């Protein structure tokens, strides 16, 4: 198990070295657990979390709930005058719930 965790950390650190949120463009990061998807908007230069969201499952499957969470995080971002973000997939493959979350954020009005 130690080898698996090391490879995940290496992938995550490689992504984070290339993706950073500035004062003009926030970083949209995702965390995927077994039940929920969490999203955060972060200004890395200021060290501030601007907003966060958690997917709530109410009669939907996880992919649909992730899509709705993406729409909600886009609404939070647009309320705070953030129109453009950098997407941090946090070491996960861009597939399934991660892709659905990103598509929901795009449909909500965010530009990546």
Biopython code that builds the backbone (N, CA, C, O; Angstrom):
import numpy as np
from Bio.PDB.StructureBuilder import StructureBuilder

atoms = [
    (1, "UNK", "N", (0.819, -1.198, 0.000)),
    (1, "UNK", "CA", (0.000, 0.000, 0.000)),
    (1, "UNK", "C", (0.859, 1.258, 0.000)),
    (1, "UNK", "O", (0.449, 2.297, -0.516)),
    (2, "UNK", "N", (2.045, 1.161, 0.577)),
    (2, "UNK", "CA", (2.920, 2.319, 0.632)),
    (2, "UNK", "C", (3.301, 2.782, -0.768)),
    (2, "UNK", "O", (3.363, 3.985, -1.024)),
    (3, "UNK", "N", (3.556, 1.848, -1.675)),
    (3, "UNK", "CA", (3.935, 2.192, -3.034)),
    (3, "UNK", "C", (2.799, 2.915, -3.753)),
    (3, "UNK", "O", (3.046, 3.859, -4.503)),
    (4, "UNK", "N", (1.555, 2.482, -3.532)),
    (4, "UNK", "CA", (0.406, 3.130, -4.155)),
    (4, "UNK", "C", (0.277, 4.568, -3.671)),
    (4, "UNK", "O", (0.045, 5.470, -4.476)),
    (5, "UNK", "N", (0.423, 4.795, -2.381)),
    (5, "UNK", "CA", (0.314, 6.143, -1.854)),
    (5, "UNK", "C", (1.426, 7.036, -2.380)),
    (5, "UNK", "O", (1.188, 8.212, -2.655)),
    (6, "UNK", "N", (2.641, 6.503, -2.528)),
    (6, "UNK", "CA", (3.743, 7.301, -3.051)),
    (6, "UNK", "C", (3.487, 7.715, -4.491)),
    (6, "UNK", "O", (3.789, 8.846, -4.870)),
    (7, "UNK", "N", (2.934, 6.818, -5.298)),
    (7, "UNK", "CA", (2.673, 7.172, -6.690)),
    (7, "UNK", "C", (1.567, 8.218, -6.785)),
    (7, "UNK", "O", (1.641, 9.115, -7.626)),
    (8, "UNK", "N", (0.542, 8.119, -5.938)),
    (8, "UNK", "CA", (-0.521, 9.125, -5.940)),
    (8, "UNK", "C", (0.027, 10.490, -5.518)),
    (8, "UNK", "O", (-0.336, 11.514, -6.097)),
    (9, "UNK", "N", (0.891, 10.500, -4.519)),
    (9, "UNK", "CA", (1.489, 11.763, -4.077)),
    (9, "UNK", "C", (2.342, 12.370, -5.171)),
    (9, "UNK", "O", (2.324, 13.584, -5.375)),
    (10, "UNK", "N", (3.091, 11.533, -5.877)),
    (10, "UNK", "CA", (3.952, 12.029, -6.946)),
    (10, "UNK", "C", (3.124, 12.669, -8.065)),
    (10, "UNK", "O", (3.477, 13.735, -8.571)),
    (11, "UNK", "N", (2.025, 12.017, -8.447)),
    (11, "UNK", "CA", (1.155, 12.549, -9.491)),
    (11, "UNK", "C", (0.538, 13.869, -9.039)),
    (11, "UNK", "O", (0.491, 14.832, -9.804)),
    (12, "UNK", "N", (0.065, 13.910, -7.795)),
    (12, "UNK", "CA", (-0.567, 15.122, -7.268)),
    (12, "UNK", "C", (0.424, 16.283, -7.222)),
    (12, "UNK", "O", (0.081, 17.404, -7.596)),
    (13, "UNK", "N", (1.642, 16.026, -6.768)),
    (13, "UNK", "CA", (2.642, 17.084, -6.691)),
    (13, "UNK", "C", (3.066, 17.578, -8.072)),
    (13, "UNK", "O", (3.362, 18.761, -8.241)),
    (14, "UNK", "N", (3.096, 16.694, -9.049)),
    (14, "UNK", "CA", (3.445, 17.106, -10.406)),
    (14, "UNK", "C", (2.371, 18.031, -10.985)),
    (14, "UNK", "O", (2.685, 19.016, -11.652)),
    (15, "UNK", "N", (1.109, 17.705, -10.725)),
    (15, "UNK", "CA", (0.014, 18.563, -11.194)),
    (15, "UNK", "C", (0.059, 19.911, -10.487)),
    (15, "UNK", "O", (-0.102, 20.950, -11.128)),
    (16, "UNK", "N", (0.278, 19.906, -9.171)),
    (16, "UNK", "CA", (0.282, 21.153, -8.398)),
    (16, "UNK", "C", (1.456, 22.053, -8.750)),
    (16, "UNK", "O", (1.386, 23.265, -8.542)),
    (17, "UNK", "N", (2.536, 21.480, -9.282)),
    (17, "UNK", "CA", (3.665, 22.322, -9.686)),
    (17, "UNK", "C", (3.324, 23.140, -10.928)),
    (17, "UNK", "O", (3.936, 24.180, -11.173)),
    (18, "UNK", "N", (2.356, 22.679, -11.708)),
    (18, "UNK", "CA", (1.980, 23.369, -12.937)),
    (18, "UNK", "C", (0.730, 24.228, -12.781)),
    (18, "UNK", "O", (0.531, 25.169, -13.549)),
    (19, "UNK", "N", (-0.116, 23.918, -11.797)),
    (19, "UNK", "CA", (-1.405, 24.589, -11.633)),
    (19, "UNK", "C", (-1.367, 25.419, -10.363)),
    (19, "UNK", "O", (-1.085, 24.906, -9.280)),
    (20, "UNK", "N", (-1.654, 26.716, -10.505)),
    (20, "UNK", "CA", (-1.668, 27.596, -9.347)),
    (20, "UNK", "C", (-2.719, 28.681, -9.544)),
    (20, "UNK", "O", (-2.914, 29.170, -10.656)),
    (21, "UNK", "N", (-3.388, 29.052, -8.470)),
    (21, "UNK", "CA", (-4.382, 30.108, -8.536)),
    (21, "UNK", "C", (-3.771, 31.439, -8.162)),
    (21, "UNK", "O", (-3.163, 31.578, -7.100)),
    (22, "UNK", "N", (-3.930, 32.413, -9.031)),
    (22, "UNK", "CA", (-3.393, 33.749, -8.774)),
    (22, "UNK", "C", (-4.515, 34.648, -8.284)),
    (22, "UNK", "O", (-5.626, 34.187, -8.022)),
    (23, "UNK", "N", (-4.217, 35.934, -8.163)),
    (23, "UNK", "CA", (-5.243, 36.877, -7.700)),
    (23, "UNK", "C", (-6.310, 37.130, -8.768)),
    (23, "UNK", "O", (-7.426, 37.533, -8.443)),
    (24, "UNK", "N", (-5.978, 36.898, -10.023)),
    (24, "UNK", "CA", (-6.951, 37.131, -11.091)),
    (24, "UNK", "C", (-7.682, 35.860, -11.497)),
    (24, "UNK", "O", (-8.852, 35.908, -11.876)),
    (25, "UNK", "N", (-6.993, 34.715, -11.418)),
    (25, "UNK", "CA", (-7.595, 33.435, -11.794)),
    (25, "UNK", "C", (-7.508, 32.488, -10.594)),
    (25, "UNK", "O", (-6.418, 32.186, -10.108)),
    (26, "UNK", "N", (-8.654, 32.030, -10.131)),
    (26, "UNK", "CA", (-8.687, 31.126, -8.974)),
    (26, "UNK", "C", (-8.422, 29.692, -9.415)),
    (26, "UNK", "O", (-8.552, 29.357, -10.593)),
    (27, "UNK", "N", (-8.050, 28.855, -8.462)),
    (27, "UNK", "CA", (-7.854, 27.424, -8.718)),
    (27, "UNK", "C", (-9.081, 26.684, -8.212)),
    (27, "UNK", "O", (-9.472, 26.836, -7.055)),
    (28, "UNK", "N", (-9.686, 25.884, -9.082)),
    (28, "UNK", "CA", (-10.831, 25.052, -8.731)),
    (28, "UNK", "C", (-10.317, 23.643, -8.516)),
    (28, "UNK", "O", (-9.914, 22.971, -9.466)),
    (29, "UNK", "N", (-10.330, 23.196, -7.277)),
    (29, "UNK", "CA", (-9.813, 21.872, -6.954)),
    (29, "UNK", "C", (-10.952, 20.955, -6.555)),
    (29, "UNK", "O", (-11.994, 21.406, -6.079)),
    (30, "UNK", "N", (-10.743, 19.662, -6.755)),
    (30, "UNK", "CA", (-11.767, 18.669, -6.498)),
    (30, "UNK", "C", (-11.199, 17.583, -5.593)),
    (30, "UNK", "O", (-10.037, 17.198, -5.717)),
    (31, "UNK", "N", (-12.029, 17.102, -4.689)),
    (31, "UNK", "CA", (-11.691, 15.928, -3.888)),
    (31, "UNK", "C", (-12.833, 14.947, -4.036)),
    (31, "UNK", "O", (-14.001, 15.313, -3.907)),
    (32, "UNK", "N", (-12.495, 13.717, -4.303)),
    (32, "UNK", "CA", (-13.493, 12.689, -4.554)),
    (32, "UNK", "C", (-13.410, 11.627, -3.467)),
    (32, "UNK", "O", (-12.386, 10.961, -3.317)),
    (33, "UNK", "N", (-14.497, 11.471, -2.707)),
    (33, "UNK", "CA", (-14.560, 10.392, -1.730)),
    (33, "UNK", "C", (-15.477, 9.309, -2.289)),
    (33, "UNK", "O", (-15.937, 9.413, -3.426)),
    (34, "UNK", "N", (-15.742, 8.284, -1.507)),
    (34, "UNK", "CA", (-16.608, 7.212, -1.996)),
    (34, "UNK", "C", (-18.047, 7.670, -2.177)),
    (34, "UNK", "O", (-18.749, 7.169, -3.056)),
    (35, "UNK", "N", (-18.496, 8.613, -1.359)),
    (35, "UNK", "CA", (-19.885, 9.055, -1.443)),
    (35, "UNK", "C", (-20.056, 10.402, -2.125)),
    (35, "UNK", "O", (-20.998, 10.583, -2.896)),
    (36, "UNK", "N", (-19.176, 11.343, -1.860)),
    (36, "UNK", "CA", (-19.376, 12.723, -2.280)),
    (36, "UNK", "C", (-18.227, 13.234, -3.134)),
    (36, "UNK", "O", (-17.177, 12.602, -3.250)),
    (37, "UNK", "N", (-18.461, 14.393, -3.724)),
    (37, "UNK", "CA", (-17.425, 15.143, -4.426)),
    (37, "UNK", "C", (-17.393, 16.522, -3.791)),
    (37, "UNK", "O", (-18.429, 17.168, -3.632)),
    (38, "UNK", "N", (-16.200, 16.967, -3.430)),
    (38, "UNK", "CA", (-16.014, 18.272, -2.818)),
    (38, "UNK", "C", (-15.276, 19.172, -3.800)),
    (38, "UNK", "O", (-14.345, 18.726, -4.472)),
    (39, "UNK", "N", (-15.676, 20.417, -3.888)),
    (39, "UNK", "CA", (-14.992, 21.372, -4.741)),
    (39, "UNK", "C", (-14.652, 22.620, -3.956)),
    (39, "UNK", "O", (-15.425, 23.058, -3.104)),
    (40, "UNK", "N", (-13.479, 23.198, -4.249)),
    (40, "UNK", "CA", (-13.055, 24.431, -3.579)),
    (40, "UNK", "C", (-12.484, 25.407, -4.590)),
    (40, "UNK", "O", (-11.834, 25.012, -5.558)),
    (41, "UNK", "N", (-12.735, 26.684, -4.353)),
    (41, "UNK", "CA", (-12.105, 27.763, -5.108)),
    (41, "UNK", "C", (-11.037, 28.379, -4.224)),
    (41, "UNK", "O", (-11.319, 28.775, -3.093)),
    (42, "UNK", "N", (-9.811, 28.465, -4.726)),
    (42, "UNK", "CA", (-8.682, 28.881, -3.902)),
    (42, "UNK", "C", (-7.855, 29.934, -4.630)),
    (42, "UNK", "O", (-7.576, 29.805, -5.822)),
    (43, "UNK", "N", (-7.463, 30.983, -3.895)),
    (43, "UNK", "CA", (-6.426, 31.912, -4.349)),
    (43, "UNK", "C", (-5.140, 31.485, -3.660)),
    (43, "UNK", "O", (-4.997, 31.679, -2.453)),
    (44, "UNK", "N", (-4.200, 30.908, -4.404)),
    (44, "UNK", "CA", (-2.975, 30.391, -3.796)),
    (44, "UNK", "C", (-2.034, 31.501, -3.354)),
    (44, "UNK", "O", (-1.365, 31.370, -2.329)),
    (45, "UNK", "N", (-1.972, 32.599, -4.117)),
    (45, "UNK", "CA", (-1.047, 33.667, -3.749)),
    (45, "UNK", "C", (-1.459, 34.349, -2.447)),
    (45, "UNK", "O", (-0.606, 34.795, -1.680)),
    (46, "UNK", "N", (-2.759, 34.429, -2.200)),
    (46, "UNK", "CA", (-3.251, 35.037, -0.965)),
    (46, "UNK", "C", (-3.450, 34.011, 0.143)),
    (46, "UNK", "O", (-3.580, 34.378, 1.311)),
    (47, "UNK", "N", (-3.475, 32.728, -0.214)),
    (47, "UNK", "CA", (-3.711, 31.683, 0.778)),
    (47, "UNK", "C", (-5.138, 31.674, 1.280)),
    (47, "UNK", "O", (-5.385, 31.399, 2.455)),
    (48, "UNK", "N", (-6.093, 31.975, 0.388)),
    (48, "UNK", "CA", (-7.493, 32.073, 0.796)),
    (48, "UNK", "C", (-8.343, 31.051, 0.056)),
    (48, "UNK", "O", (-8.139, 30.788, -1.129)),
    (49, "UNK", "N", (-9.300, 30.480, 0.781)),
    (49, "UNK", "CA", (-10.342, 29.679, 0.161)),
    (49, "UNK", "C", (-11.547, 30.584, -0.024)),
    (49, "UNK", "O", (-12.061, 31.147, 0.943)),
    (50, "UNK", "N", (-11.994, 30.723, -1.253)),
    (50, "UNK", "CA", (-13.074, 31.655, -1.574)),
    (50, "UNK", "C", (-14.438, 31.024, -1.362)),
    (50, "UNK", "O", (-15.353, 31.660, -0.838)),
    (51, "UNK", "N", (-14.569, 29.775, -1.771)),
    (51, "UNK", "CA", (-15.841, 29.094, -1.618)),
    (51, "UNK", "C", (-15.656, 27.601, -1.748)),
    (51, "UNK", "O", (-14.670, 27.135, -2.320)),
    (52, "UNK", "N", (-16.604, 26.850, -1.217)),
    (52, "UNK", "CA", (-16.543, 25.404, -1.350)),
    (52, "UNK", "C", (-17.947, 24.842, -1.492)),
    (52, "UNK", "O", (-18.936, 25.500, -1.171)),
    (53, "UNK", "N", (-18.010, 23.615, -1.977)),
    (53, "UNK", "CA", (-19.292, 22.965, -2.212)),
    (53, "UNK", "C", (-19.119, 21.462, -1.998)),
    (53, "UNK", "O", (-18.027, 20.923, -2.181)),
    (54, "UNK", "N", (-20.191, 20.802, -1.614)),
    (54, "UNK", "CA", (-20.203, 19.343, -1.478)),
    (54, "UNK", "C", (-21.409, 18.827, -2.253)),
    (54, "UNK", "O", (-22.484, 19.427, -2.228)),
    (55, "UNK", "N", (-21.215, 17.715, -2.934)),
    (55, "UNK", "CA", (-22.326, 17.147, -3.699)),
    (55, "UNK", "C", (-23.288, 16.441, -2.749)),
    (55, "UNK", "O", (-22.871, 15.648, -1.905)),
    (56, "UNK", "N", (-24.544, 16.727, -2.889)),
    (56, "UNK", "CA", (-25.578, 16.061, -2.102)),
    (56, "UNK", "C", (-26.301, 15.080, -3.011)),
    (56, "UNK", "O", (-26.725, 15.447, -4.107)),
    (57, "UNK", "N", (-26.445, 13.848, -2.571)),
    (57, "UNK", "CA", (-27.104, 12.828, -3.382)),
    (57, "UNK", "C", (-28.538, 12.699, -2.907)),
    (57, "UNK", "O", (-28.794, 12.276, -1.779)),
    (58, "UNK", "N", (-29.467, 13.064, -3.768)),
    (58, "UNK", "CA", (-30.879, 12.933, -3.432)),
    (58, "UNK", "C", (-31.600, 12.263, -4.606)),
    (58, "UNK", "O", (-32.203, 12.928, -5.448)),
    (59, "UNK", "N", (-31.523, 10.943, -4.638)),
    (59, "UNK", "CA", (-32.176, 10.203, -5.704)),
    (59, "UNK", "C", (-31.415, 10.214, -7.016)),
    (59, "UNK", "O", (-31.957, 9.808, -8.044)),
    (60, "UNK", "N", (-30.163, 10.672, -7.002)),
    (60, "UNK", "CA", (-29.355, 10.718, -8.218)),
    (60, "UNK", "C", (-28.156, 9.806, -8.042)),
    (60, "UNK", "O", (-27.760, 9.482, -6.923)),
    (61, "UNK", "N", (-27.587, 9.399, -9.168)),
    (61, "UNK", "CA", (-26.351, 8.643, -9.040)),
    (61, "UNK", "C", (-25.196, 9.625, -8.816)),
    (61, "UNK", "O", (-25.393, 10.839, -8.863)),
    (62, "UNK", "N", (-24.009, 9.103, -8.576)),
    (62, "UNK", "CA", (-22.887, 9.958, -8.184)),
    (62, "UNK", "C", (-22.438, 10.887, -9.302)),
    (62, "UNK", "O", (-22.004, 12.007, -9.032)),
    (63, "UNK", "N", (-22.535, 10.445, -10.546)),
    (63, "UNK", "CA", (-22.113, 11.273, -11.670)),
    (63, "UNK", "C", (-23.053, 12.467, -11.833)),
    (63, "UNK", "O", (-22.600, 13.587, -12.066)),
    (64, "UNK", "N", (-24.347, 12.232, -11.712)),
    (64, "UNK", "CA", (-25.319, 13.331, -11.806)),
    (64, "UNK", "C", (-25.162, 14.304, -10.646)),
    (64, "UNK", "O", (-25.278, 15.515, -10.833)),
    (65, "UNK", "N", (-24.900, 13.784, -9.450)),
    (65, "UNK", "CA", (-24.690, 14.646, -8.291)),
    (65, "UNK", "C", (-23.425, 15.487, -8.471)),
    (65, "UNK", "O", (-23.389, 16.641, -8.044)),
    (66, "UNK", "N", (-22.396, 14.930, -9.093)),
    (66, "UNK", "CA", (-21.167, 15.680, -9.349)),
    (66, "UNK", "C", (-21.417, 16.804, -10.348)),
    (66, "UNK", "O", (-20.873, 17.899, -10.209)),
    (67, "UNK", "N", (-22.246, 16.527, -11.361)),
    (67, "UNK", "CA", (-22.596, 17.553, -12.337)),
    (67, "UNK", "C", (-23.310, 18.719, -11.665)),
    (67, "UNK", "O", (-23.005, 19.880, -11.937)),
    (68, "UNK", "N", (-24.255, 18.410, -10.789)),
    (68, "UNK", "CA", (-24.976, 19.459, -10.062)),
    (68, "UNK", "C", (-24.046, 20.236, -9.137)),
    (68, "UNK", "O", (-24.192, 21.450, -8.990)),
    (69, "UNK", "N", (-23.091, 19.547, -8.513)),
    (69, "UNK", "CA", (-22.119, 20.238, -7.653)),
    (69, "UNK", "C", (-21.259, 21.190, -8.475)),
    (69, "UNK", "O", (-20.913, 22.274, -8.005)),
    (70, "UNK", "N", (-20.911, 20.799, -9.694)),
    (70, "UNK", "CA", (-20.162, 21.684, -10.583)),
    (70, "UNK", "C", (-20.945, 22.936, -10.916)),
    (70, "UNK", "O", (-20.388, 24.033, -10.948)),
    (71, "UNK", "N", (-22.238, 22.776, -11.164)),
    (71, "UNK", "CA", (-23.089, 23.946, -11.419)),
    (71, "UNK", "C", (-23.142, 24.866, -10.208)),
    (71, "UNK", "O", (-23.098, 26.088, -10.349)),
    (72, "UNK", "N", (-23.238, 24.272, -9.004)),
    (72, "UNK", "CA", (-23.316, 25.074, -7.782)),
    (72, "UNK", "C", (-22.019, 25.831, -7.508)),
    (72, "UNK", "O", (-22.059, 26.982, -7.073)),
    (73, "UNK", "N", (-20.867, 25.199, -7.757)),
    (73, "UNK", "CA", (-19.600, 25.890, -7.523)),
    (73, "UNK", "C", (-19.437, 27.017, -8.536)),
    (73, "UNK", "O", (-18.831, 28.044, -8.229)),
    (74, "UNK", "N", (-19.973, 26.835, -9.740)),
    (74, "UNK", "CA", (-19.933, 27.908, -10.732)),
    (74, "UNK", "C", (-20.783, 29.088, -10.276)),
    (74, "UNK", "O", (-20.409, 30.243, -10.476)),
    (75, "UNK", "N", (-21.921, 28.795, -9.666)),
    (75, "UNK", "CA", (-22.787, 29.862, -9.159)),
    (75, "UNK", "C", (-22.094, 30.621, -8.031)),
    (75, "UNK", "O", (-22.168, 31.848, -7.970)),
    (76, "UNK", "N", (-21.420, 29.892, -7.137)),
    (76, "UNK", "CA", (-20.673, 30.533, -6.053)),
    (76, "UNK", "C", (-19.574, 31.423, -6.615)),
    (76, "UNK", "O", (-19.358, 32.536, -6.135)),
    (77, "UNK", "N", (-18.876, 30.924, -7.642)),
    (77, "UNK", "CA", (-17.786, 31.692, -8.249)),
    (77, "UNK", "C", (-18.309, 32.944, -8.935)),
    (77, "UNK", "O", (-17.720, 34.016, -8.797)),
    (78, "UNK", "N", (-19.401, 32.823, -9.667)),
    (78, "UNK", "CA", (-19.941, 33.983, -10.378)),
    (78, "UNK", "C", (-20.494, 35.024, -9.407)),
    (78, "UNK", "O", (-20.460, 36.218, -9.704)),
    (79, "UNK", "N", (-20.998, 34.593, -8.258)),
    (79, "UNK", "CA", (-21.452, 35.540, -7.243)),
    (79, "UNK", "C", (-20.295, 36.361, -6.685)),
    (79, "UNK", "O", (-20.490, 37.493, -6.240)),
    (80, "UNK", "N", (-19.089, 35.793, -6.707)),
    (80, "UNK", "CA", (-17.905, 36.498, -6.205)),
    (80, "UNK", "C", (-17.076, 37.094, -7.341)),
    (80, "UNK", "O", (-15.899, 37.405, -7.157)),
    (81, "UNK", "N", (-17.692, 37.255, -8.523)),
    (81, "UNK", "CA", (-17.071, 37.851, -9.711)),
    (81, "UNK", "C", (-15.838, 37.094, -10.191)),
    (81, "UNK", "O", (-14.869, 37.710, -10.634)),
    (82, "UNK", "N", (-15.864, 35.779, -10.109)),
    (82, "UNK", "CA", (-14.807, 34.927, -10.656)),
    (82, "UNK", "C", (-15.382, 34.259, -11.892)),
    (82, "UNK", "O", (-16.327, 33.475, -11.799)),
    (83, "UNK", "N", (-14.811, 34.568, -13.052)),
    (83, "UNK", "CA", (-15.322, 34.019, -14.297)),
    (83, "UNK", "C", (-14.384, 33.009, -14.915)),
    (83, "UNK", "O", (-14.798, 32.203, -15.748)),
    (84, "UNK", "N", (-13.106, 33.042, -14.511)),
    (84, "UNK", "CA", (-12.112, 32.153, -15.098)),
    (84, "UNK", "C", (-11.347, 31.445, -13.987)),
    (84, "UNK", "O", (-10.909, 32.073, -13.024)),
    (85, "UNK", "N", (-11.190, 30.132, -14.130)),
    (85, "UNK", "CA", (-10.500, 29.334, -13.125)),
    (85, "UNK", "C", (-9.501, 28.399, -13.797)),
    (85, "UNK", "O", (-9.538, 28.185, -15.009)),
    (86, "UNK", "N", (-8.616, 27.854, -12.986)),
    (86, "UNK", "CA", (-7.712, 26.798, -13.404)),
    (86, "UNK", "C", (-8.180, 25.536, -12.695)),
    (86, "UNK", "O", (-8.350, 25.536, -11.476)),
    (87, "UNK", "N", (-8.389, 24.465, -13.447)),
    (87, "UNK", "CA", (-8.948, 23.239, -12.871)),
    (87, "UNK", "C", (-7.826, 22.347, -12.374)),
    (87, "UNK", "O", (-6.930, 21.977, -13.132)),
    (88, "UNK", "N", (-7.882, 22.005, -11.094)),
    (88, "UNK", "CA", (-6.923, 21.095, -10.464)),
    (88, "UNK", "C", (-7.648, 19.785, -10.201)),
    (88, "UNK", "O", (-8.506, 19.717, -9.321)),
    (89, "UNK", "N", (-7.312, 18.747, -10.952)),
    (89, "UNK", "CA", (-8.001, 17.464, -10.808)),
    (89, "UNK", "C", (-7.465, 16.659, -9.641)),
    (89, "UNK", "O", (-7.970, 15.571, -9.362)),
    (90, "UNK", "N", (-6.463, 17.163, -8.958)),
    (90, "UNK", "CA", (-5.976, 16.614, -7.691)),
    (90, "UNK", "C", (-5.456, 15.182, -7.810)),
    (90, "UNK", "O", (-5.557, 14.409, -6.857)),
    (91, "UNK", "N", (-4.905, 14.822, -8.962)),
    (91, "UNK", "CA", (-4.329, 13.500, -9.146)),
    (91, "UNK", "C", (-5.296, 12.455, -9.650)),
    (91, "UNK", "O", (-4.889, 11.329, -9.936)),
    (92, "UNK", "N", (-6.579, 12.803, -9.767)),
    (92, "UNK", "CA", (-7.561, 11.854, -10.271)),
    (92, "UNK", "C", (-7.564, 11.894, -11.799)),
    (92, "UNK", "O", (-7.204, 12.903, -12.405)),
    (93, "UNK", "N", (-7.974, 10.789, -12.407)),
    (93, "UNK", "CA", (-8.118, 10.761, -13.857)),
    (93, "UNK", "C", (-9.298, 11.641, -14.252)),
    (93, "UNK", "O", (-10.292, 11.727, -13.530)),
    (94, "UNK", "N", (-9.177, 12.289, -15.399)),
    (94, "UNK", "CA", (-10.253, 13.140, -15.897)),
    (94, "UNK", "C", (-11.288, 12.230, -16.553)),
    (94, "UNK", "O", (-11.342, 12.093, -17.775)),
    (95, "UNK", "N", (-12.107, 11.613, -15.699)),
    (95, "UNK", "CA", (-13.058, 10.614, -16.161)),
    (95, "UNK", "C", (-14.139, 10.475, -15.106)),
    (95, "UNK", "O", (-13.865, 10.643, -13.918)),
    (96, "UNK", "N", (-15.344, 10.174, -15.511)),
    (96, "UNK", "CA", (-16.415, 9.891, -14.556)),
    (96, "UNK", "C", (-16.856, 11.115, -13.780)),
    (96, "UNK", "O", (-17.273, 12.116, -14.362)),
    (97, "UNK", "N", (-16.762, 11.027, -12.457)),
    (97, "UNK", "CA", (-17.245, 12.114, -11.595)),
    (97, "UNK", "C", (-16.424, 13.377, -11.727)),
    (97, "UNK", "O", (-16.965, 14.476, -11.608)),
    (98, "UNK", "N", (-15.122, 13.247, -11.972)),
    (98, "UNK", "CA", (-14.267, 14.428, -12.121)),
    (98, "UNK", "C", (-14.649, 15.169, -13.396)),
    (98, "UNK", "O", (-14.778, 16.393, -13.387)),
    (99, "UNK", "N", (-14.831, 14.440, -14.486)),
    (99, "UNK", "CA", (-15.231, 15.061, -15.747)),
    (99, "UNK", "C", (-16.625, 15.677, -15.633)),
    (99, "UNK", "O", (-16.871, 16.770, -16.142)),
    (100, "UNK", "N", (-17.525, 14.974, -14.968)),
    (100, "UNK", "CA", (-18.878, 15.476, -14.787)),
    (100, "UNK", "C", (-18.885, 16.774, -13.977)),
    (100, "UNK", "O", (-19.631, 17.701, -14.290)),
    (101, "UNK", "N", (-18.061, 16.835, -12.949)),
    (101, "UNK", "CA", (-17.941, 18.053, -12.134)),
    (101, "UNK", "C", (-17.442, 19.219, -12.993)),
    (101, "UNK", "O", (-17.976, 20.325, -12.915)),
    (102, "UNK", "N", (-16.426, 18.967, -13.804)),
    (102, "UNK", "CA", (-15.875, 20.013, -14.673)),
    (102, "UNK", "C", (-16.900, 20.462, -15.712)),
    (102, "UNK", "O", (-17.019, 21.656, -15.986)),
    (103, "UNK", "N", (-17.638, 19.522, -16.289)),
    (103, "UNK", "CA", (-18.663, 19.870, -17.272)),
    (103, "UNK", "C", (-19.772, 20.707, -16.643)),
    (103, "UNK", "O", (-20.276, 21.643, -17.264)),
    (104, "UNK", "N", (-20.151, 20.371, -15.415)),
    (104, "UNK", "CA", (-21.164, 21.162, -14.716)),
    (104, "UNK", "C", (-20.687, 22.570, -14.430)),
    (104, "UNK", "O", (-21.461, 23.522, -14.531)),
    (105, "UNK", "N", (-19.417, 22.714, -14.074)),
    (105, "UNK", "CA", (-18.865, 24.049, -13.819)),
    (105, "UNK", "C", (-18.819, 24.864, -15.108)),
    (105, "UNK", "O", (-19.093, 26.064, -15.098)),
    (106, "UNK", "N", (-18.475, 24.215, -16.211)),
    (106, "UNK", "CA", (-18.468, 24.923, -17.502)),
    (106, "UNK", "C", (-19.870, 25.348, -17.892)),
    (106, "UNK", "O", (-20.071, 26.465, -18.367)),
    (107, "UNK", "N", (-20.843, 24.466, -17.694)),
    (107, "UNK", "CA", (-22.224, 24.803, -18.033)),
    (107, "UNK", "C", (-22.750, 25.918, -17.130)),
    (107, "UNK", "O", (-23.594, 26.714, -17.541)),
    (108, "UNK", "N", (-22.251, 25.967, -15.915)),
    (108, "UNK", "CA", (-22.655, 27.021, -14.991)),
    (108, "UNK", "C", (-22.083, 28.388, -15.333)),
    (108, "UNK", "O", (-22.528, 29.396, -14.785)),
    (109, "UNK", "N", (-21.099, 28.438, -16.231)),
    (109, "UNK", "CA", (-20.581, 29.731, -16.671)),
    (109, "UNK", "C", (-19.104, 29.972, -16.428)),
    (109, "UNK", "O", (-18.603, 31.053, -16.736)),
    (110, "UNK", "N", (-18.390, 28.991, -15.880)),
    (110, "UNK", "CA", (-16.960, 29.184, -15.648)),
    (110, "UNK", "C", (-16.158, 28.838, -16.893)),
    (110, "UNK", "O", (-16.540, 27.959, -17.666)),
    (111, "UNK", "N", (-15.046, 29.533, -17.080)),
    (111, "UNK", "CA", (-14.132, 29.240, -18.175)),
    (111, "UNK", "C", (-12.871, 28.645, -17.612)),
    (111, "UNK", "O", (-12.321, 29.152, -16.635)),
    (112, "UNK", "N", (-12.404, 27.572, -18.220)),
    (112, "UNK", "CA", (-11.169, 26.909, -17.784)),
    (112, "UNK", "C", (-10.046, 27.309, -18.711)),
    (112, "UNK", "O", (-8.911, 26.868, -18.531)),
]
sb = StructureBuilder()
sb.init_structure("model")
sb.init_model(0)
sb.init_chain("A")
sb.init_seg("    ")
for serial, (resi, resn, name, xyz) in enumerate(atoms, 1):
    if name == "N":
        sb.init_residue(resn, " ", resi, " ")
    sb.init_atom(name, np.array(xyz, "f"), 0.0, 1.0, " ", f" {name:<3s}", serial, name[0])
structure = sb.get_structure()
